[in-house]
Each structure stands twice: as structure tokens, then as C-alpha cells.
């Protein structure tokens, strides 16, 4: 059986010549999330052609979403359910048709996707989105225009906080969520002559709305 | 395009050297990647510590490889992923075509993956009746062209926009000129394939033993599409890609994108743990993980060369290598190219095929200085050379080396030989001198200059 033969060969190889590993240096301390966190995030997103808009109330966030939909000439949208129900987004997007999640074909031609980021890493501008019922993966992938809402309490220094984030979203059994995506800017490629083009398979634009209030 | 093989590395390199267009493209590409990477690392506080932590994470994984693979198997299985073990490429192909057949897969979409190139998966799937689409833009281009990738992270770096426009027109009947137009055409063509796909196949950047997760790193979103839309996902990993923990994975994620493309983080990083959960509307319903050995257990047993398994394929060593900069990826004749490709190919392919590869290195050490994991490529290259030469001692070669250290004796010996056989083409044919022919063939002695009188005579004849 391949499995046992492979494992035996690996064990024999290491037994004959053990591999010792030096203790690495400690991980450099992360830059703490300070009062200027939104400015830091805006600065790191800017070279990625991602605009950060701040909202001080859910209504203001919904207004930003409506503005973005207009700018992107969106006719249809899809959004996460429970996580975004409280924002009044459907009223703000009343002129657009909302497409229900399902298989990817259902959303093949949707114009705008709305998700809530469970974390944003200030060092890289990465947004963490964790899939779950009512939080479909395609919402941040299939539409040409993507919008992520980022709560103030979700700001984290860097990707070293990924294990803690996954642990927080694990089931009581300890099972991790089936899918966590870190999204850092729009989909991009430089495969032809090293010329950067946005939106090769995923969204060509990404807008971030910072929810600038303390959660209760 | 003539088929490239590792056995013909010498000839292919010589041909590539004469290709001035290729040189210009490679010069542009390698400078581009070096500049992006340099700027990114300059603004990376604590990079020395981060590099050391990433190296430790990789070496730690190698030092506990069998235990971690078992842990990975246990945790991936607990999450609902079906784990398969393949000793070699043939087994891996059989496993994956079996999964495709069971899924009734007619359309297969693939994320960029060197490992599936290594096992020559596409022809096997096609022979089983599936339509297979590479979905990374660069891979899509080289697939249409019928060529292998020429760079680990930029597979179609050798193609111009005109080449791509011609290719799309010929193969897809899609017409565009500018790079954004061509990219949009590829998006539209491949979007249909994603939506129709029955099976998605990707490689693995890391597999996390403690959680059973696979981590995939990309910029285009094609890997997300390949793991989100089709009902079945197969991830193929070479067995050294396991890491012990999410902490180790996070340490590697700090370094890998910066070293590969100069990005603080790639556009998309996916951490996938099992099939979609109950109540989720997308993502694969069925997930498979294929763990491939294909010669790596032998490499791990080698105390000198096992360091090559620490590589996480950022491709930085290619961009600084003067040989790669000159000949590009195809001349190496197999999947992997550049310094790390030379090492991997030499270790994974039959020795008779790869004998010349480690000798096609200048030992300048640029790769070692650039590698974020401090892999000592030149040291490994020397070890490979010694092994290639072992048991092949040629007494004429040894005598030549000895003479070369004593210029007067060298001149005397060569002068004597040339006096008897001016072009050194008769001596090797003499019976009773085994090894001389092989030695002379390998050295290609320079042609003897004509004597002064002969040149004078020729010059006089040529006068009007």
C-alpha cells in the first residue's frame, strides 16, 4: 500500500540521518492597532486601487453602498444574509434586482456583491471573509464589482492573527470553517507582458466601507 | 515547437542563447520581478527574523514529515476530505482520473499547479474523455500554444501581446489587440468553463497538519473559482508541502508573496478545510487531497540534498540566475527551471537524463543570496556534480586537470599532441586508448590557428 510504504520510507530516511532545526528568532512584534487605524488601512489599500469610505451609522454605510452601485452602473446585486440584514441595504438598493445565492450559475451575471469582513489586516490591507450558511463565497468572487464592509472591531495588525481568527470562527467541535478567504485588492494578473490588469477572473473593483462605530 | 527534454539541455541552452527575442523578454521580466521584490523587502520591517521563521517552519515540517502527514490525513479526513496517497506520477494520475470518472466529469478546470505538470495530468484526463482547461491566464495561454510553462509564477512570460492575440484568434476565434482586451476575452471564455465544470483541480501551497486545511495563494481568482463552482475539488500536493500549524502557515504567508511578486499579500489566499458545510450554497460538496511522493522520500533521506525540499516555490532564484536570465525556462526540458528547478529535476528525474543540468550553473551564488529560506543552491549543485562524476573518472580528464595547473607542461603536451595530430581528431580514434574519445568530445578543443606562413600565403592570394 502506497501510504505505508511512503511513511516507512520517510521514517527510515529521517532515522538514518535526523534533521535538526535551530530554534528560530521570536516573531517581530506586530504594530498595534492605534487610533489612526482607518488612515493606515486607507493608505495600504490605495496602491491596490481600493477606496476606503468611512460610515458612522448603518444608514451612512447603506448610502455608501448605493453610491458605489451607481458608480459601478450595477443593475443586480447579491449580498450576505444575516450579517448584513441590519444595514437597510435592500432599501438603499431598491432600484437594483437582488439575486439569491445558489450555485455559481445563478450569480453568473450579477453586477455587485456585498460581504462583511470578519477581519482586516492593516499591514497588508487583506480582508478576511469566512464562509457559512448565509455567507456565500461567490458574493466576493463572481461580480465584477465587490464591496466589503469592515467593522471597526475587526481591525487586526497582520496575518499573524489568522490562527486566532480561524479559531474564533470554528465550530464547537473545533472544526474550522470550510472556507476562509483573504482578499487583498481586486483580482489581478500581469501574465501578458507583465502589464497589470484588474479583474481577470474575480472582481475588477473592490470598495471598502469602514463601519466606524464601537459595537455593543 | 520541438519537444524539449532534459537530456538535451546542452543543445537547448545553446539554441536559447542565440534567441535574441527571448533574451530581451527574459531581461525585462527578471528585472521587473527583481525590482518589485526589492522594493517590497526594503519596506519589510524585521525581514531577517521573518525569513528565519519561515525557514524554520519549512525545516521543522521536513524534520517531522511522516508524523505531520499522518496528522494531516487524520484531520483532513475528520473534516470530510478524502485523502489519497500516490507513490509516483502514474498512481497519482490513476487516482485523479478515477475521481473524475466517478464524478462523471466532462469539464475539468485547473488552477495553476506545477505538481500536475510534473505528473502530466492533463493528457491522462483528456485520454479519459474529459475537457481540461488551465484557468490561470498564463497557463491558459501556454496550454493553447501547446507549450510548457516557462516560469514558476509567470508561465507565459515569453509571449508577447501579439503572440497572444494571434493564439486567441486561431484557437478560440476571439479577437482582441490590447492587453486589457485580451484579458477580458480570457475572462469571458473561462467563465463559461468555470460554470460548466464538474471538477476543479488545484495544487497546494501549504497543507496544515493540525487542522487538515489546504492553503492556496493566487492573484487572479481562478483558484477560488475552481474551488467554489465545481461540485468536486481535488487538491494535489507533493508531500513536503505540509506545515505543522496555522502559526507556521502564517509565518510563511508573511514571506511567500513578498518574495514571489513583491506583494505584501497575494490578492487571494484561501484556507479550505473539507467540503462545504451544511446550509452553505457554494463550494465543493466533495473534496479530495492527493499526497504525492514521486521520489521525494528518497530526497528526504539524503542529508545533503534534502534542503531542496524546503523550497516554497517563490521563484526568486530564477529571476537572479544569470543562466535562467539567458536561456529561460524551456531549455531546462522539464517542469521546473532555474536554480531550484535544476535541483528538483536532477533529484526527481532519472540521473541519466539530467546529468548535464547541475553543470549548467555558474555557481555565482546569486540564488543563495536571494532565497528567503537560505537554501544553499550552489552547495547542493556541487553535490550533484560530484555524484554525476562519481564512477565516471576519466584518466585523460584527470591528466588534463593536472597539466592545466602547470602551464609549461600543458603547452609542451598540447604542442606534442598537435605536432602529431594538428586538429586532435585522429588520436581519439586510436585503439587501446579507452576514454580518450569521450574526453575529447566533452572538451571541444579550440581549432588550431593557422601558422603565420599559411596565413601570409592566404592573405597574398586574396589580394587583388
Interface residues (C-beta under 8 A of the other chain):
Chain A: X1 X2 X3 X5 X6 X7 X9 X10 X11 X12 X13 X14 X16 X17 X18 X19 X20 X21 X22 X23 X24 X25 X26 X27 X28 X44 X101 X102 X103 X104 X105 X108 X121 X123 X124 X125 X126 X131 X132 X133 X134 X136 X137 X138 X141 X158 X159 X160 X162 X163 X166 X175 X176 X177 X178 X179 X180 X181 X182 X183 X184 X185 X186 X187 X188 X189 X190 X191 X192 X193 X194 X195 X197 X199 X200 X201 X202 X203
Chain B: X28 X29 X32 X45 X46 X48 X49 X50 X52 X53 X55 X56 X57 X59 X60 X62 X63 X65 X66 X69 X70 X73 X78 X79 X85 X86 X87 X91 X135 X136 X137 X138 X141 X154 X155 X156 X157 X159 X160 X161 X164 X179 X180 X182 X183 X186 X187 X190 X191 X194 X195 X211 X213 X219 X220 X221 X222 X224 X225 X227 X228 X229 X239 X245 X246 X247 X249 X250 X251 X253 X254 X263 X264 X265 X266 X267 X268 X269 X270 X271 X272 X273 X274 X275 X276 X277 X278 X279 X280 X281 X282 X283 X291 X293 X297 X298 X300 X301 X302 X303 X306
